[in-house]
Amino acid sequence: MHVLEAGDPAVENHLLLRDQLRRSREDRALYAEAKRALAAQDWPDMNAYSDAKTAVIEEIKSHARAYIR
């Protein structure tokens, strides 16, 4: 869960990811695979884990942007 202030630009990014995961079976599988691989590792803190997810999240958001063009 994420709590963001109204008007925060991050809202659009979260919705973009959410909508793409709802729309694309392939991206859901990609995200799930990445999350499983990351969950199997030890992380010093949640920030390191979140940083490790960045590449797959950016890839999925790029798919979403291509879809809406």
PyMOL Python script that loads the backbone (N, CA, C, O; Angstrom):
from pymol import cmd

cmd.read_pdbstr("""\
ATOM      1  N   MET A   1       0.844  -1.155   0.000  1.00  0.00           N
ATOM      2  CA  MET A   1       0.000   0.000   0.000  1.00  0.00           C
ATOM      3  C   MET A   1       0.897   1.227   0.000  1.00  0.00           C
ATOM      4  O   MET A   1       1.948   1.265   0.640  1.00  0.00           O
ATOM      5  N   HIS A   2       0.445   2.219  -0.736  1.00  0.00           N
ATOM      6  CA  HIS A   2       1.149   3.495  -0.775  1.00  0.00           C
ATOM      7  C   HIS A   2       0.171   4.592  -0.387  1.00  0.00           C
ATOM      8  O   HIS A   2      -0.977   4.596  -0.831  1.00  0.00           O
ATOM      9  N   VAL A   3       0.619   5.502   0.427  1.00  0.00           N
ATOM     10  CA  VAL A   3      -0.184   6.661   0.801  1.00  0.00           C
ATOM     11  C   VAL A   3       0.535   7.876   0.242  1.00  0.00           C
ATOM     12  O   VAL A   3       1.684   8.156   0.585  1.00  0.00           O
ATOM     13  N   LEU A   4      -0.171   8.593  -0.629  1.00  0.00           N
ATOM     14  CA  LEU A   4       0.418   9.755  -1.282  1.00  0.00           C
ATOM     15  C   LEU A   4      -0.501  10.954  -1.108  1.00  0.00           C
ATOM     16  O   LEU A   4      -1.718  10.817  -0.979  1.00  0.00           O
ATOM     17  N   GLU A   5       0.095  12.099  -1.107  1.00  0.00           N
ATOM     18  CA  GLU A   5      -0.660  13.339  -1.006  1.00  0.00           C
ATOM     19  C   GLU A   5      -1.350  13.620  -2.341  1.00  0.00           C
ATOM     20  O   GLU A   5      -0.797  13.340  -3.404  1.00  0.00           O
ATOM     21  N   ALA A   6      -2.539  14.167  -2.278  1.00  0.00           N
ATOM     22  CA  ALA A   6      -3.263  14.534  -3.497  1.00  0.00           C
ATOM     23  C   ALA A   6      -2.387  15.451  -4.346  1.00  0.00           C
ATOM     24  O   ALA A   6      -1.776  16.393  -3.841  1.00  0.00           O
ATOM     25  N   GLY A   7      -2.339  15.158  -5.636  1.00  0.00           N
ATOM     26  CA  GLY A   7      -1.546  15.964  -6.558  1.00  0.00           C
ATOM     27  C   GLY A   7      -0.095  15.529  -6.678  1.00  0.00           C
ATOM     28  O   GLY A   7       0.641  16.072  -7.503  1.00  0.00           O
ATOM     29  N   ASP A   8       0.332  14.567  -5.878  1.00  0.00           N
ATOM     30  CA  ASP A   8       1.702  14.067  -5.961  1.00  0.00           C
ATOM     31  C   ASP A   8       1.894  13.409  -7.327  1.00  0.00           C
ATOM     32  O   ASP A   8       1.082  12.567  -7.711  1.00  0.00           O
ATOM     33  N   PRO A   9       2.949  13.767  -8.076  1.00  0.00           N
ATOM     34  CA  PRO A   9       3.177  13.170  -9.395  1.00  0.00           C
ATOM     35  C   PRO A   9       3.375  11.656  -9.344  1.00  0.00           C
ATOM     36  O   PRO A   9       3.185  10.984 -10.358  1.00  0.00           O
ATOM     37  N   ALA A  10       3.747  11.112  -8.210  1.00  0.00           N
ATOM     38  CA  ALA A  10       3.940   9.663  -8.093  1.00  0.00           C
ATOM     39  C   ALA A  10       2.628   8.909  -8.264  1.00  0.00           C
ATOM     40  O   ALA A  10       2.634   7.729  -8.613  1.00  0.00           O
ATOM     41  N   VAL A  11       1.509   9.574  -8.024  1.00  0.00           N
ATOM     42  CA  VAL A  11       0.200   8.926  -8.173  1.00  0.00           C
ATOM     43  C   VAL A  11       0.047   8.399  -9.598  1.00  0.00           C
ATOM     44  O   VAL A  11      -0.367   7.258  -9.802  1.00  0.00           O
ATOM     45  N   GLU A  12       0.382   9.228 -10.575  1.00  0.00           N
ATOM     46  CA  GLU A  12       0.252   8.823 -11.975  1.00  0.00           C
ATOM     47  C   GLU A  12       1.112   7.597 -12.279  1.00  0.00           C
ATOM     48  O   GLU A  12       0.673   6.694 -12.990  1.00  0.00           O
ATOM     49  N   ASN A  13       2.326   7.561 -11.748  1.00  0.00           N
ATOM     50  CA  ASN A  13       3.207   6.408 -11.973  1.00  0.00           C
ATOM     51  C   ASN A  13       2.644   5.133 -11.365  1.00  0.00           C
ATOM     52  O   ASN A  13       2.701   4.072 -11.986  1.00  0.00           O
ATOM     53  N   HIS A  14       2.105   5.228 -10.165  1.00  0.00           N
ATOM     54  CA  HIS A  14       1.523   4.051  -9.517  1.00  0.00           C
ATOM     55  C   HIS A  14       0.312   3.541 -10.298  1.00  0.00           C
ATOM     56  O   HIS A  14       0.132   2.335 -10.467  1.00  0.00           O
ATOM     57  N   LEU A  15      -0.504   4.464 -10.766  1.00  0.00           N
ATOM     58  CA  LEU A  15      -1.682   4.068 -11.543  1.00  0.00           C
ATOM     59  C   LEU A  15      -1.285   3.474 -12.889  1.00  0.00           C
ATOM     60  O   LEU A  15      -1.918   2.531 -13.364  1.00  0.00           O
ATOM     61  N   LEU A  16      -0.251   4.017 -13.497  1.00  0.00           N
ATOM     62  CA  LEU A  16       0.251   3.490 -14.769  1.00  0.00           C
ATOM     63  C   LEU A  16       0.688   2.031 -14.601  1.00  0.00           C
ATOM     64  O   LEU A  16       0.342   1.173 -15.414  1.00  0.00           O
ATOM     65  N   LEU A  17       1.444   1.763 -13.548  1.00  0.00           N
ATOM     66  CA  LEU A  17       1.884   0.391 -13.266  1.00  0.00           C
ATOM     67  C   LEU A  17       0.689  -0.505 -12.965  1.00  0.00           C
ATOM     68  O   LEU A  17       0.579  -1.599 -13.517  1.00  0.00           O
ATOM     69  N   ARG A  18      -0.199  -0.049 -12.099  1.00  0.00           N
ATOM     70  CA  ARG A  18      -1.373  -0.843 -11.745  1.00  0.00           C
ATOM     71  C   ARG A  18      -2.192  -1.214 -12.964  1.00  0.00           C
ATOM     72  O   ARG A  18      -2.565  -2.373 -13.145  1.00  0.00           O
ATOM     73  N   ASP A  19      -2.470  -0.225 -13.796  1.00  0.00           N
ATOM     74  CA  ASP A  19      -3.311  -0.471 -14.963  1.00  0.00           C
ATOM     75  C   ASP A  19      -2.652  -1.437 -15.944  1.00  0.00           C
ATOM     76  O   ASP A  19      -3.328  -2.277 -16.538  1.00  0.00           O
ATOM     77  N   GLN A  20      -1.339  -1.320 -16.116  1.00  0.00           N
ATOM     78  CA  GLN A  20      -0.635  -2.232 -17.026  1.00  0.00           C
ATOM     79  C   GLN A  20      -0.643  -3.654 -16.477  1.00  0.00           C
ATOM     80  O   GLN A  20      -0.808  -4.608 -17.237  1.00  0.00           O
ATOM     81  N   LEU A  21      -0.467  -3.804 -15.180  1.00  0.00           N
ATOM     82  CA  LEU A  21      -0.499  -5.141 -14.592  1.00  0.00           C
ATOM     83  C   LEU A  21      -1.891  -5.760 -14.724  1.00  0.00           C
ATOM     84  O   LEU A  21      -2.017  -6.975 -14.878  1.00  0.00           O
ATOM     85  N   ARG A  22      -2.911  -4.949 -14.665  1.00  0.00           N
ATOM     86  CA  ARG A  22      -4.272  -5.452 -14.870  1.00  0.00           C
ATOM     87  C   ARG A  22      -4.500  -5.853 -16.325  1.00  0.00           C
ATOM     88  O   ARG A  22      -5.213  -6.815 -16.611  1.00  0.00           O
ATOM     89  N   ARG A  23      -3.891  -5.108 -17.233  1.00  0.00           N
ATOM     90  CA  ARG A  23      -4.124  -5.284 -18.666  1.00  0.00           C
ATOM     91  C   ARG A  23      -3.300  -6.423 -19.272  1.00  0.00           C
ATOM     92  O   ARG A  23      -3.777  -7.111 -20.175  1.00  0.00           O
ATOM     93  N   SER A  24      -2.084  -6.631 -18.794  1.00  0.00           N
ATOM     94  CA  SER A  24      -1.138  -7.507 -19.483  1.00  0.00           C
ATOM     95  C   SER A  24      -0.766  -8.742 -18.659  1.00  0.00           C
ATOM     96  O   SER A  24      -0.143  -8.641 -17.602  1.00  0.00           O
ATOM     97  N   ARG A  25      -1.156  -9.885 -19.160  1.00  0.00           N
ATOM     98  CA  ARG A  25      -0.780 -11.154 -18.520  1.00  0.00           C
ATOM     99  C   ARG A  25       0.742 -11.313 -18.514  1.00  0.00           C
ATOM    100  O   ARG A  25       1.313 -11.789 -17.533  1.00  0.00           O
ATOM    101  N   GLU A  26       1.395 -10.916 -19.605  1.00  0.00           N
ATOM    102  CA  GLU A  26       2.846 -11.054 -19.704  1.00  0.00           C
ATOM    103  C   GLU A  26       3.565 -10.190 -18.664  1.00  0.00           C
ATOM    104  O   GLU A  26       4.523 -10.635 -18.032  1.00  0.00           O
ATOM    105  N   ASP A  27       3.097  -8.963 -18.496  1.00  0.00           N
ATOM    106  CA  ASP A  27       3.733  -8.091 -17.513  1.00  0.00           C
ATOM    107  C   ASP A  27       3.443  -8.554 -16.083  1.00  0.00           C
ATOM    108  O   ASP A  27       4.291  -8.403 -15.204  1.00  0.00           O
ATOM    109  N   ARG A  28       2.265  -9.111 -15.846  1.00  0.00           N
ATOM    110  CA  ARG A  28       1.990  -9.686 -14.516  1.00  0.00           C
ATOM    111  C   ARG A  28       2.963 -10.816 -14.225  1.00  0.00           C
ATOM    112  O   ARG A  28       3.483 -10.923 -13.114  1.00  0.00           O
ATOM    113  N   ALA A  29       3.211 -11.662 -15.225  1.00  0.00           N
ATOM    114  CA  ALA A  29       4.148 -12.772 -15.045  1.00  0.00           C
ATOM    115  C   ALA A  29       5.573 -12.256 -14.816  1.00  0.00           C
ATOM    116  O   ALA A  29       6.296 -12.771 -13.963  1.00  0.00           O
ATOM    117  N   LEU A  30       5.966 -11.247 -15.576  1.00  0.00           N
ATOM    118  CA  LEU A  30       7.290 -10.652 -15.419  1.00  0.00           C
ATOM    119  C   LEU A  30       7.462 -10.088 -14.013  1.00  0.00           C
ATOM    120  O   LEU A  30       8.488 -10.306 -13.369  1.00  0.00           O
ATOM    121  N   TYR A  31       6.461  -9.369 -13.549  1.00  0.00           N
ATOM    122  CA  TYR A  31       6.507  -8.757 -12.213  1.00  0.00           C
ATOM    123  C   TYR A  31       6.542  -9.833 -11.126  1.00  0.00           C
ATOM    124  O   TYR A  31       7.317  -9.737 -10.174  1.00  0.00           O
ATOM    125  N   ALA A  32       5.706 -10.847 -11.275  1.00  0.00           N
ATOM    126  CA  ALA A  32       5.660 -11.932 -10.293  1.00  0.00           C
ATOM    127  C   ALA A  32       6.996 -12.663 -10.224  1.00  0.00           C
ATOM    128  O   ALA A  32       7.481 -12.972  -9.136  1.00  0.00           O
ATOM    129  N   GLU A  33       7.591 -12.940 -11.383  1.00  0.00           N
ATOM    130  CA  GLU A  33       8.886 -13.623 -11.424  1.00  0.00           C
ATOM    131  C   GLU A  33       9.960 -12.792 -10.730  1.00  0.00           C
ATOM    132  O   GLU A  33      10.762 -13.314  -9.956  1.00  0.00           O
ATOM    133  N   ALA A  34       9.964 -11.497 -11.017  1.00  0.00           N
ATOM    134  CA  ALA A  34      10.945 -10.603 -10.392  1.00  0.00           C
ATOM    135  C   ALA A  34      10.745 -10.558  -8.880  1.00  0.00           C
ATOM    136  O   ALA A  34      11.714 -10.625  -8.124  1.00  0.00           O
ATOM    137  N   LYS A  35       9.509 -10.446  -8.441  1.00  0.00           N
ATOM    138  CA  LYS A  35       9.220 -10.377  -7.005  1.00  0.00           C
ATOM    139  C   LYS A  35       9.617 -11.680  -6.308  1.00  0.00           C
ATOM    140  O   LYS A  35      10.156 -11.645  -5.202  1.00  0.00           O
ATOM    141  N   ARG A  36       9.360 -12.818  -6.936  1.00  0.00           N
ATOM    142  CA  ARG A  36       9.759 -14.106  -6.341  1.00  0.00           C
ATOM    143  C   ARG A  36      11.278 -14.202  -6.201  1.00  0.00           C
ATOM    144  O   ARG A  36      11.794 -14.629  -5.168  1.00  0.00           O
ATOM    145  N   ALA A  37      11.977 -13.799  -7.251  1.00  0.00           N
ATOM    146  CA  ALA A  37      13.444 -13.842  -7.208  1.00  0.00           C
ATOM    147  C   ALA A  37      13.982 -12.919  -6.118  1.00  0.00           C
ATOM    148  O   ALA A  37      14.919 -13.277  -5.405  1.00  0.00           O
ATOM    149  N   LEU A  38      13.402 -11.758  -5.992  1.00  0.00           N
ATOM    150  CA  LEU A  38      13.855 -10.806  -4.978  1.00  0.00           C
ATOM    151  C   LEU A  38      13.498 -11.277  -3.573  1.00  0.00           C
ATOM    152  O   LEU A  38      14.265 -11.071  -2.632  1.00  0.00           O
ATOM    153  N   ALA A  39      12.344 -11.903  -3.431  1.00  0.00           N
ATOM    154  CA  ALA A  39      11.912 -12.392  -2.118  1.00  0.00           C
ATOM    155  C   ALA A  39      12.830 -13.492  -1.597  1.00  0.00           C
ATOM    156  O   ALA A  39      12.913 -13.710  -0.388  1.00  0.00           O
ATOM    157  N   ALA A  40      13.513 -14.178  -2.492  1.00  0.00           N
ATOM    158  CA  ALA A  40      14.403 -15.263  -2.099  1.00  0.00           C
ATOM    159  C   ALA A  40      15.750 -14.754  -1.579  1.00  0.00           C
ATOM    160  O   ALA A  40      16.574 -15.534  -1.101  1.00  0.00           O
ATOM    161  N   GLN A  41      15.963 -13.454  -1.675  1.00  0.00           N
ATOM    162  CA  GLN A  41      17.230 -12.867  -1.239  1.00  0.00           C
ATOM    163  C   GLN A  41      17.074 -12.200   0.120  1.00  0.00           C
ATOM    164  O   GLN A  41      15.968 -11.864   0.541  1.00  0.00           O
ATOM    165  N   ASP A  42      18.203 -12.016   0.798  1.00  0.00           N
ATOM    166  CA  ASP A  42      18.215 -11.257   2.051  1.00  0.00           C
ATOM    167  C   ASP A  42      18.516  -9.801   1.728  1.00  0.00           C
ATOM    168  O   ASP A  42      19.427  -9.497   0.958  1.00  0.00           O
ATOM    169  N   TRP A  43      17.747  -8.917   2.321  1.00  0.00           N
ATOM    170  CA  TRP A  43      17.911  -7.492   2.071  1.00  0.00           C
ATOM    171  C   TRP A  43      18.218  -6.780   3.381  1.00  0.00           C
ATOM    172  O   TRP A  43      17.622  -7.088   4.413  1.00  0.00           O
ATOM    173  N   PRO A  44      19.146  -5.829   3.341  1.00  0.00           N
ATOM    174  CA  PRO A  44      19.482  -5.095   4.568  1.00  0.00           C
ATOM    175  C   PRO A  44      18.323  -4.233   5.058  1.00  0.00           C
ATOM    176  O   PRO A  44      18.188  -3.973   6.254  1.00  0.00           O
ATOM    177  N   ASP A  45      17.492  -3.795   4.117  1.00  0.00           N
ATOM    178  CA  ASP A  45      16.306  -3.012   4.480  1.00  0.00           C
ATOM    179  C   ASP A  45      15.353  -2.951   3.292  1.00  0.00           C
ATOM    180  O   ASP A  45      15.694  -3.394   2.195  1.00  0.00           O
ATOM    181  N   MET A  46      14.184  -2.412   3.506  1.00  0.00           N
ATOM    182  CA  MET A  46      13.164  -2.341   2.451  1.00  0.00           C
ATOM    183  C   MET A  46      13.580  -1.412   1.313  1.00  0.00           C
ATOM    184  O   MET A  46      13.136  -1.595   0.179  1.00  0.00           O
ATOM    185  N   ASN A  47      14.414  -0.429   1.592  1.00  0.00           N
ATOM    186  CA  ASN A  47      14.855   0.472   0.523  1.00  0.00           C
ATOM    187  C   ASN A  47      15.693  -0.283  -0.507  1.00  0.00           C
ATOM    188  O   ASN A  47      15.563  -0.045  -1.708  1.00  0.00           O
ATOM    189  N   ALA A  48      16.535  -1.173  -0.052  1.00  0.00           N
ATOM    190  CA  ALA A  48      17.354  -1.963  -0.978  1.00  0.00           C
ATOM    191  C   ALA A  48      16.469  -2.860  -1.832  1.00  0.00           C
ATOM    192  O   ALA A  48      16.687  -2.995  -3.036  1.00  0.00           O
ATOM    193  N   TYR A  49      15.474  -3.468  -1.207  1.00  0.00           N
ATOM    194  CA  TYR A  49      14.513  -4.311  -1.936  1.00  0.00           C
ATOM    195  C   TYR A  49      13.761  -3.471  -2.973  1.00  0.00           C
ATOM    196  O   TYR A  49      13.633  -3.875  -4.128  1.00  0.00           O
ATOM    197  N   SER A  50      13.271  -2.317  -2.561  1.00  0.00           N
ATOM    198  CA  SER A  50      12.545  -1.439  -3.483  1.00  0.00           C
ATOM    199  C   SER A  50      13.419  -0.996  -4.642  1.00  0.00           C
ATOM    200  O   SER A  50      12.971  -0.963  -5.788  1.00  0.00           O
ATOM    201  N   ASP A  51      14.661  -0.658  -4.347  1.00  0.00           N
ATOM    202  CA  ASP A  51      15.589  -0.257  -5.407  1.00  0.00           C
ATOM    203  C   ASP A  51      15.812  -1.391  -6.404  1.00  0.00           C
ATOM    204  O   ASP A  51      15.949  -1.151  -7.603  1.00  0.00           O
ATOM    205  N   ALA A  52      15.849  -2.608  -5.911  1.00  0.00           N
ATOM    206  CA  ALA A  52      16.074  -3.769  -6.780  1.00  0.00           C
ATOM    207  C   ALA A  52      14.904  -4.004  -7.731  1.00  0.00           C
ATOM    208  O   ALA A  52      15.085  -4.600  -8.793  1.00  0.00           O
ATOM    209  N   LYS A  53      13.711  -3.546  -7.366  1.00  0.00           N
ATOM    210  CA  LYS A  53      12.526  -3.708  -8.221  1.00  0.00           C
ATOM    211  C   LYS A  53      12.430  -2.639  -9.311  1.00  0.00           C
ATOM    212  O   LYS A  53      11.629  -2.769 -10.237  1.00  0.00           O
ATOM    213  N   THR A  54      13.225  -1.608  -9.207  1.00  0.00           N
ATOM    214  CA  THR A  54      13.086  -0.454 -10.083  1.00  0.00           C
ATOM    215  C   THR A  54      13.168  -0.817 -11.568  1.00  0.00           C
ATOM    216  O   THR A  54      12.352  -0.337 -12.355  1.00  0.00           O
ATOM    217  N   ALA A  55      14.110  -1.632 -11.961  1.00  0.00           N
ATOM    218  CA  ALA A  55      14.290  -1.939 -13.387  1.00  0.00           C
ATOM    219  C   ALA A  55      13.060  -2.614 -13.971  1.00  0.00           C
ATOM    220  O   ALA A  55      12.619  -2.240 -15.058  1.00  0.00           O
ATOM    221  N   VAL A  56      12.496  -3.596 -13.282  1.00  0.00           N
ATOM    222  CA  VAL A  56      11.321  -4.286 -13.820  1.00  0.00           C
ATOM    223  C   VAL A  56      10.105  -3.365 -13.822  1.00  0.00           C
ATOM    224  O   VAL A  56       9.287  -3.423 -14.740  1.00  0.00           O
ATOM    225  N   ILE A  57       9.984  -2.532 -12.825  1.00  0.00           N
ATOM    226  CA  ILE A  57       8.864  -1.582 -12.784  1.00  0.00           C
ATOM    227  C   ILE A  57       8.971  -0.594 -13.941  1.00  0.00           C
ATOM    228  O   ILE A  57       7.973  -0.299 -14.598  1.00  0.00           O
ATOM    229  N   GLU A  58      10.158  -0.088 -14.191  1.00  0.00           N
ATOM    230  CA  GLU A  58      10.343   0.849 -15.309  1.00  0.00           C
ATOM    231  C   GLU A  58      10.058   0.168 -16.646  1.00  0.00           C
ATOM    232  O   GLU A  58       9.480   0.781 -17.544  1.00  0.00           O
ATOM    233  N   GLU A  59      10.453  -1.078 -16.781  1.00  0.00           N
ATOM    234  CA  GLU A  59      10.168  -1.821 -18.016  1.00  0.00           C
ATOM    235  C   GLU A  59       8.661  -1.952 -18.232  1.00  0.00           C
ATOM    236  O   GLU A  59       8.166  -1.733 -19.337  1.00  0.00           O
ATOM    237  N   ILE A  60       7.945  -2.308 -17.185  1.00  0.00           N
ATOM    238  CA  ILE A  60       6.492  -2.475 -17.295  1.00  0.00           C
ATOM    239  C   ILE A  60       5.821  -1.135 -17.589  1.00  0.00           C
ATOM    240  O   ILE A  60       4.885  -1.077 -18.387  1.00  0.00           O
ATOM    241  N   LYS A  61       6.282  -0.070 -16.962  1.00  0.00           N
ATOM    242  CA  LYS A  61       5.704   1.248 -17.249  1.00  0.00           C
ATOM    243  C   LYS A  61       5.982   1.672 -18.684  1.00  0.00           C
ATOM    244  O   LYS A  61       5.158   2.355 -19.292  1.00  0.00           O
ATOM    245  N   SER A  62       7.135   1.280 -19.240  1.00  0.00           N
ATOM    246  CA  SER A  62       7.415   1.613 -20.640  1.00  0.00           C
ATOM    247  C   SER A  62       6.448   0.870 -21.561  1.00  0.00           C
ATOM    248  O   SER A  62       6.025   1.412 -22.582  1.00  0.00           O
ATOM    249  N   HIS A  63       6.096  -0.372 -21.203  1.00  0.00           N
ATOM    250  CA  HIS A  63       5.091  -1.111 -21.974  1.00  0.00           C
ATOM    251  C   HIS A  63       3.753  -0.379 -21.906  1.00  0.00           C
ATOM    252  O   HIS A  63       3.042  -0.286 -22.907  1.00  0.00           O
ATOM    253  N   ALA A  64       3.415   0.133 -20.745  1.00  0.00           N
ATOM    254  CA  ALA A  64       2.151   0.849 -20.564  1.00  0.00           C
ATOM    255  C   ALA A  64       2.120   2.111 -21.416  1.00  0.00           C
ATOM    256  O   ALA A  64       1.115   2.417 -22.057  1.00  0.00           O
ATOM    257  N   ARG A  65       3.224   2.832 -21.415  1.00  0.00           N
ATOM    258  CA  ARG A  65       3.268   4.073 -22.206  1.00  0.00           C
ATOM    259  C   ARG A  65       3.136   3.779 -23.694  1.00  0.00           C
ATOM    260  O   ARG A  65       2.495   4.534 -24.424  1.00  0.00           O
ATOM    261  N   ALA A  66       3.742   2.685 -24.145  1.00  0.00           N
ATOM    262  CA  ALA A  66       3.624   2.287 -25.559  1.00  0.00           C
ATOM    263  C   ALA A  66       2.184   1.908 -25.875  1.00  0.00           C
ATOM    264  O   ALA A  66       1.692   2.181 -26.970  1.00  0.00           O
ATOM    265  N   TYR A  67       1.517   1.289 -24.930  1.00  0.00           N
ATOM    266  CA  TYR A  67       0.127   0.867 -25.119  1.00  0.00           C
ATOM    267  C   TYR A  67      -0.806   2.061 -25.279  1.00  0.00           C
ATOM    268  O   TYR A  67      -1.719   2.030 -26.105  1.00  0.00           O
ATOM    269  N   ILE A  68      -0.583   3.119 -24.488  1.00  0.00           N
ATOM    270  CA  ILE A  68      -1.506   4.258 -24.498  1.00  0.00           C
ATOM    271  C   ILE A  68      -1.195   5.271 -25.610  1.00  0.00           C
ATOM    272  O   ILE A  68      -1.943   6.232 -25.785  1.00  0.00           O
ATOM    273  N   ARG A  69      -0.132   5.075 -26.342  1.00  0.00           N
ATOM    274  CA  ARG A  69       0.195   6.018 -27.435  1.00  0.00           C
ATOM    275  C   ARG A  69      -0.640   5.754 -28.644  1.00  0.00           C
ATOM    276  O   ARG A  69      -0.502   6.445 -29.653  1.00  0.00           O
TER     277      ARG A  69
END
""", "prot")
cmd.dss("prot")
cmd.show_as("cartoon", "prot")
cmd.util.cbc("prot")
cmd.orient("prot")
